[in-house]
Amino acid sequence: MRQLKRRHNKTQTMNKKRVTTILIFLFCVTIPILTLSLFPTPCGYGLCLLIYYPIIFFVGGLSAWTYNKFSDKIKFSKIIFLIIILVFDLTLLTYFYPKGEYFPTNQLSVARQVSSNYDNLQPVDIFKATEDRNILMITALYYKFNLPTETYSVRYCFIDTNGSCDTIHKEFNYFISDNKVVTNNSDFHYDLDLKEGSFSFTDTVENQDFTFKVGYTDFGKYRKDLTNSSSDLSDKGERITGLVKDIGTLRVIVDETQPKFEYGFTRLFEKYLSLTK
């Protein structure tokens, strides 16, 4: 009877140890994967994840193996041993976590800055936020104002003898909302023709007058009349993203961007704004 009881207790201990080992592995793997899903990828095209994901599973497996191998041999509390393993695991995973502007602590810091400056935000701030890739400020701006999905950047550059266009003469941005144009260029002369479905702006560079015309709301409506265009494929099909017009040695480029995109932390940030603002 005592032997059966001992055997039963030993089986229970082994089962408890096995369950704890599995839970350690799941915890060590789940936390960094959930963190990666919450924040944007801090490196281009997610290439760093090819290295980081194997590290996640290796460290999780090592932590589980360490507990399973040595938990019965230690001379102090198993809870303290477990805490040491988990702290060491999280330290390693934090050390190897892809660094960059989207690192969790950096995003939390940016969230505090944007929240504290929320009352001072203006629609025109979307241009600087887009240039800086400040996704949380973009999120706050879209939450506060009725901004359009698309914004536009305009660049003038001079074409050199090699055909390259590296010398920027002028840059500015604009968007159209409620049939009104918002821009960061005070010398912006434009015409918005809602009947024709067009938007055009005029300018003078080195005594050369020109007019650049795009479609509104169909940005690429007049692309065949221009020098070149670029596009990408979206869920709704092809989307024109860039239009180019060469005027002598001057090249005028208008690019369409869609500043806002969502990930886990931006949705949490929007919920925070809805509760506090």
Protein Blocks (a to p, Z undefined) as FASTA:
>chain_A
ZZmmmmmmmmmmmmmmmmmmmmmmmmmmmmmmmmmmmpccfbghhlmmmmmmmmmmmmmm
mmmmmmmmmmmmpcbdfklmmmmmmmmmmmmmmmmpccdjklmklmmmmmmmmmmmmmmp
cfklmmmmmmnopaklmmmmmmmpccdfbdcddddddddfkopafbcfbdcddddeehia
cdfbfkbccdddfknopacddddeehiacddddddfblklmmmmmmbdcddddfkbcadf
bdcddehjaccddddddfbacdfklmmmmmmmmmmZZ
